[in-house]
Amino acid sequence: MAVFSTLSRRLLLALGVTALLALIARLAGFQPPVPKRFVEVPAPLPTNGALTLADCIVFDRDGQSWAVSRRCTHLACTVNYHEVDNLVECPCHQSRFTVNGQVLRGPASRPLRRYAVTRQDNPPRYIITVDG
């Protein structure tokens, strides 16, 4: 019985110290590295030069290719691309962004995250690097 009691106290103490260290690291701003993901999209994009995916919106215009995150920087709602107005809008609080991700109207104050896009010709496709 004494062995079990000592083991339980040591285990509880070790778990408590681990939790405390994790909290201190988190409050200090430490974030574990997030591995990059690569998303492959077949080319060409639709005629408007934009394709909405689950994580991002891909644009290909005037020889440039880029993607912006679909996560609003205000409260993380999923944003949508409006082709008629050529802008990205959050349905939750109507934050508006340019197709480059810059804020046009709040409440969001930070731009959308932008992802690197590589266009390949053989086979025709886009490779989007989604980090974090």
ZICOR-V463734 format. One record per residue. N is the residue number from 0. SS is DSSP state (H for helix, E for strand, L for the rest). PSI is psi as a letter, one per 40 degrees, with the letter a starting at -180 (* if undefined). D_CENTER is the distance of its C-alpha to the mean C-alpha in Angstrom with 2 decimals. Layout:
N & SS & PSI & D_CENTER
N & SS & PSI & D_CENTER
//
This chain:
0 & L & d & 51.36
1 & H & d & 51.08
2 & H & d & 48.90
3 & H & d & 46.43
4 & H & d & 46.36
5 & H & d & 45.71
6 & H & d & 42.97
7 & H & d & 41.23
8 & H & d & 41.41
9 & H & d & 40.07
10 & H & d & 37.19
11 & H & d & 36.41
12 & H & d & 36.68
13 & H & d & 34.39
14 & H & d & 31.69
15 & H & d & 32.12
16 & H & d & 31.86
17 & H & d & 28.72
18 & H & d & 27.05
19 & H & d & 28.26
20 & H & d & 26.96
21 & H & d & 23.47
22 & H & d & 23.56
23 & H & d & 24.91
24 & H & d & 22.28
25 & H & d & 19.46
26 & H & d & 21.37
27 & L & e & 21.90
28 & L & e & 18.20
29 & L & h & 17.93
30 & L & h & 14.72
31 & L & i & 15.12
32 & L & h & 13.56
33 & L & h & 10.74
34 & L & i & 11.99
35 & E & i & 10.69
36 & E & i & 10.68
37 & E & h & 12.65
38 & E & h & 12.80
39 & E & h & 16.25
40 & E & h & 17.32
41 & E & i & 21.07
42 & L & i & 22.49
43 & L & i & 23.70
44 & L & i & 21.29
45 & L & i & 23.06
46 & L & d & 25.62
47 & L & e & 23.49
48 & L & e & 21.20
49 & E & i & 18.01
50 & E & h & 16.45
51 & E & h & 14.01
52 & L & a & 12.18
53 & L & d & 10.49
54 & L & d & 6.82
55 & E & i & 7.87
56 & E & h & 11.25
57 & E & h & 13.40
58 & E & i & 16.31
59 & E & h & 19.51
60 & E & h & 22.14
61 & L & f & 25.10
62 & L & e & 24.40
63 & E & i & 20.88
64 & E & h & 17.72
65 & E & i & 14.14
66 & E & i & 10.88
67 & E & i & 8.65
68 & E & i & 5.47
69 & L & e & 7.27
70 & E & h & 6.18
71 & L & i & 9.19
72 & L & e & 9.67
73 & L & c & 12.94
74 & L & f & 12.69
75 & L & f & 9.35
76 & L & i & 11.33
77 & E & h & 10.48
78 & E & i & 11.71
79 & E & i & 14.30
80 & E & h & 16.00
81 & E & h & 19.68
82 & L & d & 21.77
83 & L & d & 24.93
84 & L & e & 23.60
85 & L & f & 21.19
86 & E & i & 18.40
87 & E & h & 15.19
88 & E & i & 15.97
89 & E & h & 14.71
90 & L & e & 17.35
91 & L & d & 17.43
92 & L & e & 18.78
93 & L & f & 19.02
94 & L & i & 16.90
95 & E & i & 17.21
96 & E & i & 15.48
97 & L & i & 16.97
98 & L & e & 15.80
99 & L & e & 14.78
100 & L & e & 12.43
101 & L & i & 15.21
102 & E & h & 16.33
103 & E & d & 19.54
104 & E & h & 20.21
105 & L & a & 19.03
106 & L & e & 18.70
107 & L & h & 15.28
108 & L & e & 16.25
109 & L & i & 13.28
110 & L & i & 11.94
111 & L & i & 8.71
112 & L & h & 6.59
113 & E & h & 8.66
114 & E & i & 8.80
115 & E & h & 12.29
116 & E & h & 14.38
117 & E & h & 17.76
118 & E & h & 20.43
119 & E & i & 23.10
120 & E & d & 26.48
121 & L & h & 27.98
122 & L & i & 26.79
123 & E & h & 25.05
124 & E & i & 21.28
125 & E & h & 17.92
126 & E & h & 15.82
127 & E & h & 12.12
128 & E & h & 10.69
129 & E & h & 7.10
130 & E & h & 6.95
131 & L & * & 5.42
//
